[in-house]
Amino acid sequence: MKQYLRELPPVHEIQNNERYVRISSASHLANEPLKEIIQEAVDYVREQLLNGHIPSNQCSKNDFMLMILDFTEEKINTFVKARLTKVINGTGTVLHTNLGRARLSDNAIKHVSDVASSYSNLEYRIKEGKRGSRHDIIEDLLIKVTGAEAAMVVNNNAAAVFLILRALANEGEVIVSRGQLVEIGGSFRISSIMEESGAMLVEVGTTNKTHFYDYENAINDSTSMILKVHTSNFKTVGFTESVDTKELMALKSLYPNLTFYEDLGSGSLYDFKKLGIGDEPVVREVLESGVDLVSFSGDKLLGGPQAGIIAGKKELIQKLKKHQLARVLRVDKMTFAALEQTLKVYLSEQDRIHELPTVRDIIKSIDEIHGQAEFFKKYINKSSALYEVDIQENTSQVGGGTMPDVELATVVAAVSHRIFTANELAEKLRIGNPAIITRVKDDKVLIDFRTVTGKEMDDLMGGFLELV
Ligand SMILES: *Cc1c(COP(=O)(O)O)cnc(C)c1O
C-alpha cells in the first residue's frame, strides 16, 4: 500500500480545490482551524491506506481527494452546526432531565435576552450610585412567594444542599432517616454530598420505617442538624412510616440549637394537589410547619432556570450568604433574569400560570391533547400512505424525579411505518432537524402531545413526512 502514499494530495492542492473553497468560505472558520482539519483529513486517509482499509482500485489521487473532502466537509460541519439544539419532546415527560428539564416562559426568555445584551444593575444600587449585592435582586420576590423570612439563590439544588451542610452543620452530626437517603439522577447522593461537606451522617430508622423516637434517640451533644429529604423519585409502599414535618417540630422546643432543614427537591409553588395531581407539598406549607430552612430546584416544578433556592430563617440565610462557598456557587445575571420573571407569575392572577410551560404541560387538558393527536392523524393520513396512525389512551410522567407515582392521563398517536420498524422510525426522527424524541412501545412509535406545543406541530408533522 505504501506505493500509493505519494498519491495523497498536498495541502495546498486541497486548499485550491473548488469544492474545498466553497465549503470553507461558507463555514466562516478561521484559517488555523481549517488547516488543522485538512491535516486531520490527510492523516485519516493515510491511516486508512496503511491499515489496508482502502482497496487498490480506489487509490488514485482523485479518489484520495474525494475522501479528504468528504472528511473535511463533515468535520467543518461539526464546528459550524449548533451542538446544543432544540428538540421536540414527544415523550410526554414534562421535566425530562435529559432534555433540559423546564422550558422557560416567553417573558423569562425576553428578560434574559434584554439583561444579557446590555449592562445591568446586577451588583449596583442605581439610586445611590453604589455597589450592591446580587443577593438583593430578587430576595423580596422569593420571600413573597414562599412566605419565608429570607431567601437566596445558588447554582442548583445540589449546591444548596452542599452549602447548607457545609456552612450550618459545622462538621457536626446530621440526622437523616434511612428511608430518605436518596440518589437523584445517578450523580447526586445525599450520603456523598454529606461526606464532601464534612458533616457526619447519622442514619436513623430503617428503609421502610422511621419513627419519632428514632430521631429523638439519635440526638446528642454533637448533633447540629435534622435533615429531611423529599423522596422525589421513588415511593415506598406497604408497611411504611415516616415522621412528618409537623410532628418533628415537637423536637424544636426541646433542642433550640438544632437546625431543621428540609431538602424539598422540586419545591412546588403551585398547588397541584388541589387539582388532584400528586401530593407534592407547596413550599409555603412546609415553612409554615416550622422548619428553619428549605431548599429546592429552580428548573423542576417551579418551571424556571437551573438554580437552587434556599428559603427560611433570616439569621441562617445571613450566615449562608457570608460563607465563602456562596461566592463559589453564585448564579449569573441570566439566571436571575429568568427566575425573576418566573416568580412574578406566581404573584399574578391565577390564569397567568399558563405562561409557565412546565405548569401548563402538567395541567394540560386531555381535550387539548386529544385535539392535537387527531389533527396529527388527519394530516399524516392525508399526506402520506406510508403511515398508520392510531389514537390511544396512555399516561405521561411528570419526570425530573418528581411525583414518581403520578400518572397523568393522556392521549398518544401510535405510529407505524409500512417499511421501517418502530425502532428504525424512532431513530430517523431523532436524527432529523429538529430532532423528534419519541417513545417506542409494542413496535409502534408513540407521540404524547402533552409536551408538544401548538407551534411545534408543523415541524413535528414535517419531520414525519420528510423522512427518507
Ligand atoms: C432534584 C433533587 C436534587 C438536586 O437538585 P438539582 O437542582 O438537580 O441540583 C436534590 N435533592 C432532591 C430531593 C431532588 O429531588
The ligand as a Tripos MOL2 file, in Angstrom:
@<TRIPOS>MOLECULE
LIG
   15    15     1     0     0
SMALL
NO_CHARGES

@<TRIPOS>ATOM
      1 C1        -33.5230   17.0400   42.1400 C.3       1 LIG1
      2 C2        -33.1460   16.9510   43.5580 C.ar      1 LIG1
      3 C3        -31.9270   17.4550   43.9960 C.ar      1 LIG1
      4 C4        -30.9210   18.0630   43.0600 C.3       1 LIG1
      5 O1        -31.4090   19.2450   42.5190 O.3       1 LIG1
      6 P1        -30.6710   19.9370   41.2670 P.3       1 LIG1
      7 O2        -31.3820   21.2190   41.1020 O.co2     1 LIG1
      8 O3        -30.8350   18.9890   40.1330 O.co2     1 LIG1
      9 O4        -29.2430   20.1020   41.6530 O.co2     1 LIG1
     10 C5        -31.6250   17.3510   45.3440 C.ar      1 LIG1
     11 N1        -32.4770   16.7810   46.2040 N.ar      1 LIG1
     12 C6        -33.6770   16.2790   45.8140 C.ar      1 LIG1
     13 C7        -34.5790   15.6580   46.8300 C.3       1 LIG1
     14 C8        -34.0520   16.3610   44.4680 C.ar      1 LIG1
     15 O5        -35.2250   15.8650   44.0710 O.3       1 LIG1
@<TRIPOS>BOND
     1     1     2 1
     2     2     3 ar
     3     2    14 ar
     4     3     4 1
     5     3    10 ar
     6     4     5 1
     7     5     6 1
     8     6     7 2
     9     6     8 1
    10     6     9 1
    11    10    11 ar
    12    11    12 ar
    13    12    13 1
    14    12    14 ar
    15    14    15 1
@<TRIPOS>SUBSTRUCTURE
     1 LIG1         1 GROUP 0 **** ****
